[in-house]
């Protein structure tokens, strides 16, 4: 009888042990070791996988409420209070985390002479299931050798202020007249490592264009312009939003938003168009003659100051419309109260030969644009001579920039 009791007791202990083994959760991290860069908020994408769930609880959740940064000897460097939850379905589950190593943790590791950091999480499932810890080894390396990741994003409009003056800081918001042409933006991206960037420009929730760019290691920064065509819409009055959404790699930062407000007034009244006189469209102008090229136009319908500008073009622009020309960076510009402008020797030094340019004139009454011409293409030939400037710019009624 005693032997039977002992056998039953032993069997019960075995069943309890088996049950205890069944009530186990194992969590692994992928990758187990990654490179991070000192001095930047290095983003690291981690995948947590849970397996070996209890047989009687196939579906449940396991949560880690915070993560710890430690040295390999176990000294605590810091922690982040960010929850990650693995949803277990049929005894398996995964969760993702974009981890940003805090600068103070990186500084503490460097101060302690450590080149490796252990990031540790403990996932706690149901009350009757034991928690499990998982580690990721973070190896501190120079920026070019770090894991590919986006650590910064800045957006800026290209549109200049009236009169082509330097645009003041807009705080992410500008105002433009209705039907403004060529409104675009640029995204300045700061990154670690190297890899393929995929993103898209989005205006008012609508995709404006996709971007795929290979970012090269060692540069740390890349500038990506929004599409030249179509440019941002300005036909509808009101407030509009612009975003550059990063699709790959997953950013560890919040992406900013630009705002622009379109006023009800057109940029130029339809009846107030300046007519260009000379040179003619696609005319070739010599830079090596005794006389400098002269540009002329008809007068505006009222007293005005004229803004004369020349823009460098790509060769293929000779056969393309100029409605969406980027006007943010003219090759040269000048103001005059006359209806003509003669290129100065200083202007000539800015121009390349056998290359297409577009020129345009705007009429301004103070800060109000009252008329504008079309864009006209010219090509400069010959080499600029060392002509002396014999007529002061103020006698021309012009001021070059």
URRA-V245680 format. One record per backbone hydrogen bond with DSSP energy under -0.5 kcal/mol. CO is the residue of the C=O (numbers start at 1). NH is the residue of the N-H. E is the energy in kcal/mol with one decimal. If there is no record, write none. Layout:
# URRA-V245680
CO_NH_E, CO_NH_E
This chain:
# URRA-V245680
1_5_-2.3, 2_6_-2.5, 3_7_-2.5, 4_8_-2.4, 5_9_-2.7, 6_10_-2.6, 7_11_-2.1, 8_12_-2.3, 9_13_-2.3, 10_14_-2.1, 11_15_-2.4, 12_16_-2.6, 13_17_-2.4, 14_18_-2.6, 15_19_-2.7, 16_20_-2.8, 17_21_-2.3, 18_22_-2.3, 19_23_-2.2, 22_24_-1.9, 23_130_-1.0, 26_51_-2.4, 28_49_-2.6, 30_47_-2.4, 32_137_-3.1, 34_139_-3.0, 35_147_-1.7, 36_141_-3.1, 37_40_-0.8, 40_42_-2.0, 42_101_-1.6, 44_46_-0.6, 44_99_-3.8, 46_97_-2.2, 47_30_-2.3, 48_95_-1.9, 49_28_-2.3, 50_93_-1.7, 51_26_-2.2, 54_57_-1.3, 58_91_-2.9, 60_88_-3.1, 62_86_-3.3, 63_65_-0.5, 63_124_-2.5, 64_84_-2.4, 66_122_-0.6, 67_80_-2.1, 68_70_-0.5, 68_120_-2.8, 69_77_-3.6, 69_78_-1.4, 70_118_-3.4, 71_74_-1.7, 75_71_-2.3, 78_69_-3.1, 80_67_-2.3, 80_82_-1.3, 84_64_-2.8, 85_87_-0.6, 86_62_-2.4, 86_88_-0.8, 88_60_-1.3, 89_92_-1.0, 91_53_-0.8, 92_89_-3.4, 93_50_-3.2, 94_87_-0.7, 95_48_-3.3, 97_46_-3.4, 97_99_-0.9, 99_44_-2.9, 99_101_-0.5, 100_102_-0.6, 102_106_-2.1, 103_107_-2.7, 104_108_-2.1, 105_109_-2.2, 106_110_-2.3, 107_111_-2.5, 108_112_-1.7, 109_114_-3.0, 110_113_-1.3, 115_140_-2.8, 117_119_-0.6, 117_138_-3.9, 118_70_-2.9, 118_120_-0.6, 119_136_-2.1, 120_68_-2.7, 121_134_-2.4, 122_124_-0.5, 123_125_-0.6, 123_132_-2.0, 124_63_-2.0, 126_129_-1.8, 132_123_-2.8, 134_121_-2.2, 136_119_-3.0, 136_138_-0.6, 137_34_-2.2, 137_139_-0.6, 138_117_-2.9, 138_140_-0.5, 139_36_-2.7, 141_38_-0.9, 142_145_-1.3, 142_146_-0.5, 143_146_-1.6, 143_193_-1.6, 149_151_-0.5, 149_192_-2.4, 150_252_-0.9, 152_190_-2.3, 154_188_-3.2, 156_186_-2.5, 161_164_-1.5, 162_165_-0.7, 165_161_-1.1, 170_173_-0.7, 172_259_-3.2, 174_261_-2.7, 176_263_-2.3, 177_180_-1.2, 178_267_-1.8, 183_232_-2.4, 184_158_-2.1, 184_159_-0.5, 185_226_-2.8, 186_156_-1.7, 186_188_-0.6, 187_189_-0.7, 187_224_-2.7, 188_154_-2.1, 189_222_-2.3, 190_151_-2.5, 190_152_-1.6, 192_149_-1.5, 195_197_-0.5, 195_215_-2.9, 197_213_-2.6, 198_247_-2.5, 198_248_-2.0, 199_211_-2.9, 200_245_-2.6, 201_208_-3.7, 201_209_-1.2, 202_243_-2.4, 203_206_-2.2, 206_203_-2.8, 209_201_-2.8, 211_199_-2.5, 213_197_-3.3, 213_215_-0.7, 215_195_-1.6, 216_219_-1.2, 216_220_-0.5, 220_191_-1.8, 222_189_-3.4, 224_187_-3.1, 234_179_-2.3, 235_237_-0.5, 238_262_-2.8, 240_260_-2.3, 241_204_-2.0, 242_258_-2.8, 243_202_-2.8, 243_245_-0.6, 244_246_-0.5, 245_200_-1.9, 245_247_-0.6, 248_198_-2.8, 256_244_-0.5, 258_242_-2.6, 259_174_-1.6, 260_240_-2.4, 260_262_-0.5, 261_176_-2.7, 261_263_-0.6, 262_238_-2.3, 265_178_-2.0, 269_272_-1.7, 271_273_-0.8, 272_372_-1.0, 274_276_-0.5, 275_298_-2.9, 278_296_-3.1, 280_283_-1.6, 283_285_-0.5, 283_379_-2.3, 285_381_-2.9, 287_385_-1.2, 293_343_-2.3, 295_341_-2.9, 296_277_-2.4, 296_278_-0.6, 305_364_-2.7, 306_308_-0.6, 306_336_-2.1, 307_362_-2.1, 308_334_-2.3, 309_360_-2.1, 310_331_-2.1, 310_332_-1.4, 311_358_-2.4, 314_317_-2.1, 315_318_-1.6, 316_319_-1.4, 317_320_-1.4, 322_325_-1.4, 325_327_-0.7, 332_310_-2.4, 333_401_-1.7, 334_308_-3.2, 335_399_-1.7, 336_306_-3.2, 339_297_-2.3, 341_295_-2.8, 344_348_-2.5, 345_349_-1.5, 347_350_-1.6, 348_351_-1.3, 352_355_-0.6, 355_380_-1.0, 356_313_-2.0, 357_378_-2.5, 358_311_-3.1, 359_376_-2.0, 360_309_-2.3, 361_373_-2.5, 362_307_-3.0, 363_370_-2.6, 363_371_-1.3, 364_305_-2.5, 364_366_-0.6, 365_368_-1.5, 367_369_-0.5, 368_365_-3.0, 368_370_-0.6, 371_363_-3.0, 372_274_-1.4, 376_359_-2.6, 377_282_-3.7, 377_283_-0.7, 378_357_-2.6, 379_285_-2.9, 380_354_-3.8, 380_355_-0.5, 381_287_-3.0, 385_387_-1.4, 388_390_-1.1, 390_392_-0.5, 392_395_-1.1, 392_396_-1.0, 393_396_-0.5, 393_397_-0.8, 393_398_-2.3, 397_337_-1.1, 399_335_-1.6
